[in-house]
Each structure stands twice: as structure tokens, then as C-alpha cells.
Amino acid sequence: MYRYDEYDQHIVNERVEQFRDQVRRRLSGELTEEEFMPLRLQNGLYMQIHGYMLRIAVPYGLVSSKQMRMFAHIARTYDRGYGHFTTRQNIQFNWLKLQDTPNILADLASVEMHAIQTSGNCVRNITSDEYAGVAQDEVVDPRPYAEVLRQWSTFHPEFAYLPRKFKIAISGGQQDRAAIYAHDIGLSATRNAQGEIGFRVLVGGGLGRTPIIGSVICEFVPWQHILTYVESILRIYNQYGRRDNKYKARIKILVKALGIEEFKRQVEADWADIKDGPGTLTAEEVRRVTSFFIDPDYEILTDHDSKLSEFKADSRSFSNWMLRNVKPHRVPGYAIVVLSLKKPGQPPGDATAEQMEAIADLADRYSYGEARITHQQNLVLADVRQKDLIRLWQEASIHELTSPNIGLLTDIISCPGAEFCTLANARSIPLAKMIAERFENLDFQHDIGEITLNISGCVNACGQHHIGNIGITGVEKKDHDEWYQVSLGGAEGNESSIGKIIGPSFTFNQVPEVINRLLQVYLRERMEAERFIDTVRRIGHAPFKEYVYATEFVAEDQDVDKHVIVPAQYSVPYYSPRF
């Protein structure tokens, strides 16, 4: 992974001391909250319901075991014993005291980390494929290019005050595993007819209030010119993006207003002036950055392990875990392992300090000291010898990291929701927990098969509900009742799509039964081996909507939505966050 040089370390150390003085002045009253707010946001510090939240940048989701142990230290020393991994491959701490934040940033700097550009109207943390460098379908390892983009965008003076925040994702495989269609810029590695490496460039994707799938602006940009092409996109956006209305300030609104062809014309006119300028990448520079991502010292192994086969036959739990959580590796005898942070009953994406320390230990023992954060809020050990899988599973099971549910119904993506976020309309985490507990039967999950369920507490879509096969959005809170819209047909990957709302909203307690009814229609209508999303696309939304809204249930609470009444057995107490 990339290691800081003396310039990187000096810049980060200076930023820590600068922020330390800013916090001192805020605590002494020399700075008002209004004056302090832009300063703290430049360092990833948000004010939320219970206190300050710090969002730490994890470039392209790659973290060393030493850095993971630092997360555990921060959770235990400054927070309430846990952290929350996000859909942006970052980690957040939700219960911080302002006076502690300079020390936290200093601790992070000691392990080559920071929280710069995790907030504000700038280029945010670059995200990528969690299987980068080890996937069998990879065209090129995207990590060096992600690192080049990171170095270029950090403190870029021209793009420090964009009309709105800006997100870039890059995928190196034939299959998109970085949700590139839902980003302001999405880059997909490809080869042209001559076998040369370049990138297919998408622009104007994004979720939030106006969800839009990104449009292709160029089918092939040679790798040498990808930096200048991205720069031209940002320059046109910075010049013409709206600044009078933050709800219409994202690049997707500009692209939609101009049309993709006119936007492309303006970008390429600008690009013609800088294409061969100093921003052009050289083979030497790419080799320099690539040297930080060299392969570990792989052993010469085979994919045939008799002990593994025997253990799978003897242990159904292990066999299920192998089926869902272990992915093929490009090197014979190795495997990619996904550690699930989605045990039913636990907040999705949360990990305790003890779990983070255990993950660091597992990474050291079994995966060359590295882990990855996925945008599905799980963790990955990317280089595990197949002959170590049994021991890894046994050790990870002790720390509740082996739920065999990756890609299944209880692998729920969720934002923190109204327990923490001042923007949220409704709770997300307790709803995710209730749904996961309702459907935790593993046989039922395997019968349903591949499906994604995403929850956001508001339209800002931090839970990426628009691209969930089933999406749930908190829309309103009145008289202690929270209301949720349910959408259907969203998807990420090569066939990305935005889900459509099925009808009027539901109360908190009604949502699990709504999910149940959607699943029953799928089970009734699916063809052999057909995924949930494929059934939705084949038969449309009407059969699902009809079954969800057709019949009322018997309820103990009459003050409910007129369309659907929840049975009393699904009523749950109001969830209280960790105190």
C-alpha cells in the first residue's frame, strides 16, 4: 500500500497543529461556532445530534493492520468502543469531544492517516474496487491510478471550493464493484482494439434528492491522459455548476441541463489545451506509484486442498461461509475472504474495538498485514491461502465476523440514521436490525438468493437506497411515527439502475412485513435460477405493488397508514443508541 514520503508526513503534521490551535480558539471563545464550522469541516469533523463525529479518510478502502489497530485505539480511548464503516470506504466515530479531536488527528498522523477532504465542497476520498489487484476479471490494478488521483486532488487549489462535494470512483475489473455509475465521475479500466490500457469515463451520476445514473462521456481515454481529462471535467463543472441552490449544485444537474453531448463538447475543448501539458502521466510516474502496490510474496500453491473439501462436507456452517464469503483469487491456492459486519441484531457496518483488533491480527496472520473496506460496509482480507481458510474461519467466528450472508438479504447497507445524523428524518440502524432479525433464517436467505437491501434515513442517500434492489428511505417524522418510502428495482454494477417508489409510505413497524410481501411475490413469480432484480425487471413493479397494498392486517395500533396495518407481533420498542 502507499506509504507517506517526508512531504506527505510534513503536510499532515502541520495540519494537525493548525487544527489544534483552531480548536483552542473555539474552546476559549475566540472563534464562534459559525467561524469554526468551515475549519472543522475541512478536517472531517461534523456536529451531530449527540456530539462531534469524525470521518477518517481511507483512500480506496485500503488499510494496514497498524492503522486498523489505531482505529481500535480511537474507539476505545475517545469514543464509546466502536466505529462505523461507511459506503465511502471510510470510518466514522460518532461520540467525540471537541477537545480530544486534535489528539485523534495526531494519532492518525502517526500511522499515515488523516481526515482531510472527507467533508466540504471538494474532491472527496477516492474509492475503488475492494478486490483490486486480486480479482480474476481485472483489466488493470486500479490502485495506482486511484493514488495518482488522490495525490492530485488533495489540496488542489482550483478545486477546493467547488459548487458542491465531488466523488470519484474507479474500477479495474470487467465487473463494476465500485458503484461507478452512482458517482460524479466513474472510471472503468478497459483496453482498446490495440490492447492499450485506458479508461471508460462516466460523468453526472449521483444519488440524493435527484438520483441519476452516470452517462458515458468518453469510451476510451488513454491512461496517460486520464488525469487531464478528469481535470477538464472538474474545470467545466467549477465554472458553470450552480452555486445559488445547493440542491441543484451537483454536476449531475449541470450535465442534465446541458445534455451529455454539449457537456462533452465543452470538456474536450478545455482538454485540448491541457491534454499534453504537465498533467500528462508518464510511464515513469505510474511505475513509481505502482511500486507501492507490488504483489506479496505468494507461494506456489494449487486450488485443490483435500482437507478443505473434507471440512466443508463435515461442517454446514463452514460450507455456507465458503459459499457466500469466500471469493476466487487470481493466484492459484489463494482466496479473497469477506468478513461480515452484518450479523443479524448488530448495526450494519459497526465494529467494536475488540473486533478491529482481531481483524488486524487476522490480517497479520493470514493476509500480509492488509485489509480492505467495502462500500457494502464489510471488510476484506484479500490474500488468504486456501489451506488457512479453516483456521481463519474458526478464529474470526469467535469475534462474530463470519455470518455467511454476503450478498444475501441480511447483508443490509445502512446509514447511521436519526440516532446520530441531524439531517435524517427517521431511524435506519434499528430498522435494519429488525429486518435482519425477522429474516435471519439462513435457509430462507439462501432460497431468496442474491439481493440487496439499502436503507437511508433521508433523501441524502448515504445508505445508497436508490441502487438497492429494495430501497428504504426515511421521509418524515410526525407525532413519534417515522415514515418510510420503499423503492424497487435499483441495482449497482454493470447494469446499474435507480429504484422506483412503489407507492405511499409506511410506518417503522410496517416495513418488515412490506419486505416480506415483496419477497413472497418474487418466490411466486421467479423463473428457475432467476435473481430478485431480474424478476423485478421481467414482470415490472405492478404485481409487487398490488400484493403489498391489497390486504390490510389486524393491528393493535389504529393510528397507522390507511393502506397497510402491521400485526402486533412486529411491534418493537423504540431503539436507543449506544450510551
JOFEN-V751779 format. One record per residue. N is the residue number from 1. RES is the residue in one small letter. PSI is psi in radians with two decimals (none if undefined). NEAR is the number of other ideal C-beta (glycine too) atoms within 12 Angstrom. Layout:
N RES PSI NEAR
N RES PSI NEAR
//
This chain:
1 m 2.85 35
2 y 2.41 31
3 r 2.44 21
4 y 2.51 27
5 d -3.07 15
6 e -0.53 11
7 y -0.78 13
8 d -0.90 25
9 q -0.68 20
10 h -0.75 14
11 i -0.80 21
12 v -0.72 31
13 n -0.71 23
14 e -0.69 20
15 r -0.67 31
16 v -0.84 29
17 e -0.62 20
18 q -0.80 24
19 f -0.59 36
20 r -0.74 26
21 d -0.62 19
22 q -0.72 29
23 v -0.73 31
24 r -0.78 20
25 r -0.58 21
26 r -0.77 28
27 l -0.53 19
28 s -0.17 14
29 g 0.02 11
30 e -0.52 14
31 l 2.35 21
32 t 2.91 13
33 e -0.65 17
34 e -0.68 11
35 e -0.58 14
36 f -0.51 28
37 m -0.90 20
38 p -0.47 21
39 l -0.76 30
40 r -0.63 34
41 l -0.55 29
42 q -0.26 29
43 n 0.37 41
44 g 0.34 38
45 l 2.09 39
46 y 2.63 32
47 m 2.10 25
48 q -2.92 27
49 i -0.83 21
50 h -0.20 24
51 g -2.67 25
52 y 2.47 36
53 m 2.31 40
54 l 2.20 45
55 r 2.06 45
56 i 2.35 47
57 a 2.25 41
58 v 1.60 46
59 p 2.22 49
60 y 0.48 45
61 g 0.14 45
62 l 2.22 48
63 v 2.40 44
64 s 2.86 29
65 s -0.60 30
66 k -0.72 27
67 q -0.66 40
68 m -0.68 41
69 r -0.57 31
70 m -0.68 35
71 f -0.76 45
72 a -0.73 34
73 h -0.78 28
74 i -0.77 39
75 a -0.75 36
76 r -0.63 23
77 t -0.68 22
78 y -0.35 35
79 d -2.69 35
80 r 0.62 24
81 g 0.19 25
82 y 2.91 32
83 g 2.89 49
84 h 2.05 45
85 f 2.34 47
86 t 3.01 42
87 t -0.09 49
88 r 0.31 45
89 q 0.43 43
90 n -3.08 41
91 i 2.49 45
92 q 2.54 43
93 f 2.25 50
94 n -0.10 40
95 w 0.85 33
96 l 2.66 37
97 k 2.43 23
98 l -0.73 32
99 q -0.32 17
100 d -0.31 24
101 t -0.64 40
102 p -0.64 35
103 n -0.60 24
104 i -0.78 42
105 l -0.61 40
106 a -0.71 28
107 d -0.75 32
108 l -0.74 40
109 a -0.53 33
110 s -0.28 22
111 v 0.47 30
112 e 0.87 29
113 m 2.85 43
114 h -3.09 42
115 a 0.35 41
116 i 2.41 39
117 q 0.52 37
118 t 0.12 39
119 s 3.01 30
120 g 2.95 30
121 n 1.22 28
122 c -3.12 33
123 v 2.06 43
124 r -3.08 39
125 n 2.24 43
126 i 2.26 46
127 t 2.82 47
128 s -3.04 50
129 d 2.20 48
130 e -0.23 45
131 y 0.31 39
132 a 2.31 43
133 g -0.24 41
134 v -0.13 38
135 a 2.52 34
136 q -0.42 21
137 d 0.28 23
138 e 2.29 31
139 v -0.80 31
140 v 2.59 34
141 d 2.04 34
142 p -0.18 48
143 r -0.76 43
144 p -0.66 38
145 y -0.63 45
146 a -0.69 46
147 e -0.69 35
148 v -0.79 40
149 l -0.67 43
150 r -0.85 38
151 q -0.70 29
152 w -0.71 28
153 s -0.43 34
154 t 2.12 30
155 f 0.37 23
156 h 2.05 25
157 p -0.55 13
158 e -0.45 20
159 f 0.47 35
160 a -0.37 21
161 y 1.16 22
162 l 2.92 35
163 p -0.55 30
164 r 2.99 35
165 k 2.71 33
166 f 2.23 40
167 k 2.32 46
168 i 2.33 50
169 a 2.54 49
170 i 2.33 48
171 s 2.39 48
172 g -0.09 41
173 g 2.97 31
174 q -0.51 21
175 q 2.35 24
176 d 2.01 40
177 r 0.31 42
178 a 0.19 48
179 a 0.77 46
180 i -0.41 46
181 y -0.23 41
182 a 0.37 44
183 h 2.81 48
184 d -0.75 49
185 i 2.27 50
186 g 2.30 46
187 l 2.27 49
188 s 2.07 44
189 a 2.45 41
190 t 3.03 33
191 r 2.48 21
192 n -3.05 18
193 a -0.42 9
194 q 0.02 9
195 g 0.15 10
196 e 2.54 18
197 i 2.39 30
198 g -2.87 28
199 f 2.36 42
200 r 2.24 35
201 v 2.20 45
202 l 2.63 42
203 v 2.64 44
204 g 0.32 40
205 g 2.85 44
206 g 2.82 44
207 l -2.22 42
208 g -2.59 35
209 r -0.53 24
210 t 1.45 27
211 p 2.28 36
212 i 2.39 33
213 i 2.33 35
214 g 2.63 41
215 s 2.55 34
216 v 2.13 27
217 i -0.46 38
218 c 2.26 33
219 e -0.46 18
220 f 1.95 24
221 v 2.06 39
222 p 2.54 28
223 w -0.56 39
224 q -0.45 25
225 h 0.12 30
226 i -0.61 40
227 l -0.78 42
228 t -0.59 32
229 y -0.77 39
230 v -0.70 47
231 e -0.71 35
232 s -0.68 37
233 i -0.83 46
234 l -0.63 41
235 r -0.76 28
236 i -0.72 33
237 y -0.79 40
238 n -0.58 31
239 q -0.67 23
240 y -0.14 24
241 g 2.56 35
242 r 2.42 23
243 r 0.00 20
244 d -0.23 11
245 n 1.89 14
246 k -0.38 18
247 y -0.21 17
248 k 0.44 21
249 a -0.19 29
250 r 2.75 40
251 i -0.48 49
252 k -0.57 41
253 i -0.70 31
254 l -0.79 37
255 v -0.72 35
256 k -0.70 25
257 a -0.73 21
258 l -0.52 26
259 g 2.54 15
260 i -0.59 28
261 e -0.74 15
262 e -0.68 19
263 f -0.76 34
264 k -0.73 28
265 r -0.75 18
266 q -0.70 25
267 v -0.83 39
268 e -0.44 25
269 a -0.72 17
270 d -0.72 26
271 w -0.58 31
272 a -0.48 16
273 d -0.36 15
274 i -0.08 24
275 k -0.77 24
276 d 0.39 16
277 g -2.85 18
278 p -0.28 13
279 g -0.06 29
280 t 2.26 24
281 l 2.51 36
282 t 2.77 17
283 a -0.63 15
284 e -0.76 12
285 e -0.73 22
286 v -0.69 26
287 r -0.69 15
288 r -0.84 18
289 v -0.67 32
290 t -0.49 25
291 s -0.35 17
292 f -0.15 30
293 f 0.64 32
294 i 2.65 18
295 d 2.55 21
296 p 3.03 22
297 d 1.34 11
298 y 2.49 21
299 e 2.80 18
300 i 1.88 10
301 l 3.07 20
302 t 2.92 15
303 d 0.20 20
304 h 1.91 12
305 d 1.91 22
306 s -0.64 13
307 k -0.66 18
308 l -0.77 31
309 s -0.71 19
310 e -0.74 13
311 f -0.66 23
312 k -0.71 23
313 a -0.57 13
314 d -0.40 13
315 s 1.92 22
316 r -0.64 16
317 s -0.79 21
318 f -0.70 29
319 s -0.74 24
320 n -0.72 24
321 w -0.76 35
322 m -0.66 32
323 l -0.72 23
324 r -0.57 31
325 n -0.07 38
326 v 2.19 35
327 k 2.68 36
328 p 2.54 22
329 h 2.63 32
330 r -0.32 25
331 v 2.18 27
332 p 2.44 18
333 g -0.02 23
334 y 2.85 37
335 a 2.72 37
336 i 2.27 40
337 v 2.24 46
338 v 2.11 43
339 l 2.06 49
340 s 2.24 43
341 l 0.54 46
342 k 0.66 47
343 k 2.23 33
344 p 2.32 30
345 g -0.20 22
346 q 2.59 32
347 p 2.22 39
348 p 2.30 41
349 g -0.16 43
350 d 2.51 40
351 a 2.38 42
352 t 2.88 28
353 a -0.70 28
354 e -0.71 23
355 q -0.72 36
356 m -0.67 41
357 e -0.68 28
358 a -0.70 32
359 i -0.71 48
360 a -0.74 34
361 d -0.76 27
362 l -0.69 38
363 a -0.72 38
364 d -0.72 23
365 r -0.61 21
366 y -0.16 37
367 s 0.72 39
368 y 0.52 29
369 g 0.30 25
370 e 2.64 39
371 a 2.88 48
372 r 2.57 45
373 i 2.30 45
374 t 2.73 47
375 h -0.03 43
376 q 0.13 44
377 q 0.61 46
378 n -3.12 42
379 l 2.67 48
380 v 2.37 46
381 l 1.98 48
382 a -0.26 46
383 d 1.11 38
384 v 2.25 43
385 r 2.38 34
386 q -0.57 35
387 k -0.17 23
388 d -0.03 29
389 l -0.64 38
390 i -0.85 32
391 r -0.69 22
392 l -0.81 39
393 w -0.77 37
394 q -0.75 20
395 e -0.72 26
396 a -0.54 39
397 s -0.60 24
398 i -0.54 16
399 h 0.29 30
400 e 0.80 23
401 l 0.25 40
402 t 0.40 39
403 s 2.14 36
404 p 1.06 36
405 n 0.28 41
406 i 2.16 37
407 g 0.04 35
408 l -3.09 39
409 l -0.63 43
410 t 0.05 40
411 d 1.06 39
412 i 2.39 56
413 i 2.32 49
414 s 2.43 52
415 c 2.98 47
416 p -0.51 49
417 g -2.85 43
418 a -0.23 36
419 e -0.50 35
420 f -0.74 37
421 c 2.31 34
422 t -0.29 20
423 l -0.35 26
424 a 2.52 34
425 n -0.40 29
426 a 2.87 43
427 r 2.46 42
428 s -0.91 50
429 i -0.84 41
430 p -0.53 37
431 l -0.74 49
432 a -0.72 51
433 k -0.74 34
434 m -0.72 38
435 i -0.78 45
436 a -0.69 36
437 e -0.60 23
438 r -0.64 31
439 f 0.50 34
440 e -0.18 26
441 n 2.06 18
442 l -0.61 25
443 d -0.73 15
444 f -0.74 22
445 q -0.74 33
446 h -0.58 22
447 d -0.69 19
448 i -0.73 35
449 g -2.74 28
450 e 2.19 28
451 i 2.60 42
452 t 2.41 47
453 l 2.08 49
454 n 2.42 47
455 i 2.26 51
456 s 2.48 48
457 g -0.13 42
458 c -3.12 34
459 v -0.18 29
460 n -0.29 34
461 a 0.64 42
462 c -0.40 39
463 g 0.08 49
464 q 0.75 47
465 h -0.45 49
466 h -0.49 45
467 i 0.34 44
468 g 2.50 47
469 n -0.72 47
470 i 2.19 49
471 g 2.44 48
472 i 2.27 52
473 t 2.23 45
474 g 2.17 44
475 v -0.35 31
476 e 2.65 24
477 k 2.06 22
478 k 2.34 14
479 d 0.80 11
480 h 0.07 15
481 d 2.31 25
482 e 2.50 36
483 w 2.47 33
484 y 2.38 48
485 q 2.56 36
486 v 2.25 48
487 s 2.81 42
488 l 2.44 46
489 g 0.13 37
490 g 2.72 44
491 a 2.66 35
492 e 3.13 41
493 g -2.84 31
494 n -0.40 22
495 e 0.92 20
496 s 2.55 39
497 s 2.77 29
498 i 2.26 33
499 g 2.72 39
500 k 2.39 26
501 i 2.35 28
502 i -0.34 36
503 g -2.77 27
504 p 2.76 22
505 s 2.95 33
506 f 2.74 40
507 t 2.93 40
508 f -0.89 43
509 n -0.33 37
510 q -0.41 40
511 v -0.79 43
512 p -0.67 40
513 e -0.57 38
514 v -0.78 43
515 i -0.76 43
516 n -0.74 30
517 r -0.65 33
518 l -0.72 45
519 l -0.63 36
520 q -0.66 25
521 v -0.74 31
522 y -0.83 35
523 l -0.58 21
524 r -0.62 16
525 e -0.25 23
526 r 2.62 26
527 m 2.97 15
528 e 2.25 8
529 a 0.35 10
530 e 2.25 20
531 r 2.81 24
532 f -0.85 39
533 i -0.59 34
534 d -0.62 23
535 t -0.76 32
536 v -0.78 37
537 r -0.53 25
538 r -0.77 18
539 i -0.20 24
540 g 3.13 17
541 h -0.41 27
542 a -0.86 19
543 p -0.62 24
544 f -0.83 39
545 k -0.75 27
546 e -0.76 21
547 y -0.64 27
548 v -0.75 35
549 y -0.05 29
550 a -0.66 17
551 t 2.37 15
552 e 2.69 18
553 f 2.91 29
554 v 2.31 16
555 a 2.74 22
556 e -0.36 15
557 d 2.00 21
558 q -0.23 14
559 d 1.17 15
560 v 3.05 29
561 d 2.45 33
562 k -0.32 16
563 h -0.70 26
564 v 2.27 36
565 i 2.24 26
566 v 2.47 34
567 p 2.66 21
568 a -0.52 16
569 q -0.23 15
570 y 0.06 30
571 s 2.33 21
572 v 2.68 23
573 p 2.77 10
574 y 2.25 19
575 y 2.34 24
576 s 2.26 12
577 p 3.00 27
578 r 2.17 24
579 f none 11
//
